[in-house]
Amino acid sequence: MGGPDLAAAGVRLNQRMEDLSVIGFVEAATKIPRHLRYLSCIEQRFAAGQFDLAVLVDYPGFHLRVARAAAAHGVPVIYYIAPQLWAWGEYRTRMLRNAVTRLAVILPFEEPFFRARGIPATFVGHPLLDRPAGPTSHQARTICGVAANSPVLGLFPGHRHTEVRRMWPVFRDAARIARRAIPDLEVLVAGVNGRQYPGAGDFRVVEEGSAAVMSAADAALVKSGTTTVEAVIADTPIVVAYRMHPLTHAIARRVIRCRHISLVNLVVGRRIVPELVQRGATPRALAATVLPLLDRDGTGARGQREGFRAVRERLGQPGAAERVANLVAELA
C-alpha cells in the first residue's frame, strides 16, 4: 500500500494510499468500511504465508491493526515513523509492544519514551534531512518569477483536499490584509496539482514547487505538519496554523496532552514559532503575526532562526532511509 512515489520506485501496489488517507476523527469515520475491507484482505494474506516481513510507515490508525495482524501470524514488523502516542493514546503502547519487532523513530525524544515502555525503538533521524538541497533564495525567486528585492510571503495550505478547503480561504484573506500593509508584497502559494485556489487573484500559485516557495519567501503561513520542518531546513520564519472539523477539535482538546501542535516547538520543548488554532486562526490574527516576520532583520525573524539552529541539531544527521534499510536487512 502506498502512493505515487512508491509506485515510481517500482513497488507493486495493491492499494493506493490516496484512497484511504484522511486527517481527523470525524473525517476518518467515513473511510472505516474501506479500511476494514482492506485490513481483512491483508490478514488473509498474512495467514496464507505470503509475506516474510511487514514494513509499516506512519498512518497509525490503520497500521497498528496491520502490525497486530502480522504478529498474530508470526510475521516480523518494522514500524517507521512511530505513532504519536506521547501526544495521545499512551494506552496503545501495550499494543505496539506486542506487535512490533523494531520501531524506527524520527524525533529525538521518541526513543527514550518508547524504550521506557518496553518497545525496541531506534532514533534514525528525520527523513527530510535526506532530501536534496533546495534552491537558494535567489534561484527560488527566479523559478517563482519574483524580483530579488521584493518582500515575499509564502502560503502553505496543505496537500490533502480537506486541508486546502479549510486552510486556503484563511491564508488567502490573511495575505490580502498583509498586502494592504505592504503594497509591494509578493504572495506565493505552494499549490498542488488538481487543487483549487479560488480568489487567488494575482497571487502566484506554484504547483508542486513547495521547496522553491519556501526558499523564496521571507516568511510563510504554514499548515501544521511536516512543512514546518521544511521551513526549519530552509531557515524561513513561519506562523503555524490549523483548522479542523469542530467535532474533531472538541475531541482533540480532550485527548491530546501536548502543549504544542508544531513539530518545531515539540522538538525543543518550547515555543519558537507562533501557533494559531481553530477560532484563533483568523485572517486578521495570522496577518498581524506574520507581518513582523517579513522583516528578515527584525527581532521576530532573528529569534526564530536562532531557535531553528537548535531544532536542526536535534533532528540528527542525514541518512535516515539507509538506517531504516539496515534495520530491514537485519530482519529480512
Secondary structure, 3 states (H helix, E strand, C coil): CECHHHHHCCCCCCCEHHHCCCCCHHHHHCCHHHHHHHHHHHHHHHHCCCCCCEEEECCHHHHHHHHHHHHHCCCCEEEECCCCCCCCCHHHHHHHHHHCCEEEECCCCHHHHHHCCCCCEEECCCHHHHCCCCCCHHHHHHHHCCCCCCCEEEEECCCCHHHHHHHHHHHHHHHHHHHHHCCCCEEEEEECCCCCCCCCCCCEEEECCHHHHHHHCCEEEEECCCHHHHHHHHCCCEEEEECCCHHHHHHHHHHCCCCCCCHHHHHHCCCCCCEEEHHHCCHHHHHHHHHHHHCCCCHHHHHHHHHHHHHHHHCCCCCHHHHHHHHHHHHC
